[in-house]
Amino acid sequence: MRKYRITFGSQFDNVTALSKPRDLWRNGIVVRVPLLTGAVEEEGRGLVNDKVNMTALFNAYLPPALISSEDL
């Protein structure tokens, strides 16, 4: 993920995720529910070898109709 500069983070839509959670938390406007978090950056690492590249990945897992050779 670092190599390809792919990042994932919170997306605030002011419906399901409010844009200022820190302020809401400080004012007690929260619902206390369990939260499960984690990271999957290395998930599946043991299943691939050093010969795999993005072109091979796209060819193996994406149907040709979804991605053309010009887009690779």
Secondary structure by P-SEA (a helix, b strand, c coil): ccccccccccccccccccccaaaaaaaccccbbbbbbbbccccccccccccccaaaaaaacccccccccccc
